[in-house]
Amino acid sequence: MFTGADLACWRGERLVFAGLSFALGPGEALLLTGPNGSGKSSLLRLMTGLLAPAAGTLLWDGVAIARDPAAHRARLHFIGHQDAVKPILTVGETIAFWGGLRGGSNAEAALARFGLDRLAETPCRLLSAGQRKRLSLARLLASLAPLWLLDEPTTGLDDASVGALEAAMAAHRADGGIVVAATHIPLALAGAQRLSLADYAASGAEAALWAAEA
């Protein structure tokens, strides 16, 4: 189980959200929605452990993720706005590197799923923005991690690539994996929970109270 209870996030001088909770078990998915600035990316960063919550707790199987940050990082994939693709490497070298980090599965299958198998010898500096995004997503299949945290994963993808991503998420969930995705467009995630960050926006009074207590 991956759970969060009464989470609050403070960024800069702004209380982004407060009182937010979720609970996800094996095979479950959570879609994060809300306007820009509502805290979707901030919540994902809390879930990764890159940010500490201003209040509340994040637990994996009942244990606070802050107790062992390295163990938590080892159990997740975080795909953010940056593609983390090195221009000097080839597509094949990139996926082999990611796969080797955690005793990866099948790098060739990961590339094939996202239509990159014919580009294995191509230097990443020659890839289009959409190809770089697909390569970034291919790491999800190149190495094993039960928790996928995805920030706007469909940006730059065509319809076929969105379908490939949805199929990958469905297969991951069928194997007991957990998916959390922030998105502006509909994603085909059967039975997914939905959480609108707009519902947890902090009021001016709440923000003033937090500032006073800080």
Secondary structure, 3 states (H helix, E strand, C coil): CEEEEEEEEEECCEEEEEEEEEEECCCCEEEEECCCCCCHHHHHHHHHCCCCCCEEEEEECCEEHHHCHHHHHHCEEEECCCCCCCCCCEHHHHHHHHHHCCCCCCHHHHHHHCCCHHHCCCEHHHCCHHHHHHHHHHHHHHCCCCEEEEECCCCCCCHHHHHHHHHHHHHHHHCCCEEEEECCCCCCCCCCEEEEHHHHECCHHHHHHHHHHC
